[in-house]
């Protein structure tokens, strides 16, 4: 799973209980007038205003109107955090978590996430859940992870909703419940979170937690696939390959397999090898088939390992050399040829 590493920028609504200079500084910052913002925040911070201290920290963290300086950012965040300002507590936790401007310290990160989380700060609740899930800075505790994910999920945090769904799906920290897993995946999917859209597609395809519906599976895989989710791209390719939930279409299957394969997704690389071996959706090319199988095999894909061995027996030395060269020099994101130089299809 993954933490949220985002701090709030100068887009907040002006609030009560701050020095007038703080609100004036925020208004200036929102107009990119950082000279005025710096002056106003500095004046308010000198009077002890926590919000002004936090925004000074942001200016130094981002290099807005001042030279970027993580140590200064840390200092100003600390002044605001000590006064209980949740935004600053979260920002301070992020610095300790990532080791930016300060030696990485998960214990300190978890502590500051906890302080902000207790004040209802959703991203801090989610990240604290991650700390408990991974056992970073705190003893690993899936139950506590689920509790904090739940708090963030109830505030609409899509990543927390997805992760809570996964905990229900796996029965980790919570009693296994496919219906609740699907419900939480659905909430995050509706918010546009690609991992959740893929997960919801899996639930519809398998019929776990809701009625099996391959058309819905294809629809949700499609949404995630368009966002670049490699797993969803591969799954969507398989639905097109098998004609499940969509009309069978080898060309579309190859298209989506190719998208996932370009991200080094091993299952998709193996599937692309099959397409080239069988000449489905493209012209047969055993050199390219071997190259794709090889890419997947070196990642530990056992099907690809067997497939590579079978295809190797059909290649001559020159064809095998080209296939091995293609796969050994390929990097994720690099375009892959659609036709090899040495393969000549048999009539």
Secondary structure, DSSP 8 states (H G I E B T S, - for coil): ---------S-----SSS-HHHHHHHHHHHTT-HHHHHHHHHHHHHTT-HHHHHHHHHHHHHTSSS---HHHHHHHHHHHHTTT-HHHHHHHHHHHHHTSSS---HHHHHHHHHHHHHTT-HHHHHHHHHHHHHTSSS---HHHHHHHHHHHHHTT-HHHHHHHHHHHHHTSSS---HHHHHHHHHHHHHTT-HHHHHHHHHHHHHTSSS---HHHHHHHHHHHHHTT-HHHHHHHHHHHHHTSSS---HHHHHHHHHHHHTTT-HHHHHHHHHHHHHT-SS---HHHHHHHHHHHHTTT-HHHHHHHHHHHTT--HHHHHHHHHHHHH--TT----SS-SS-----
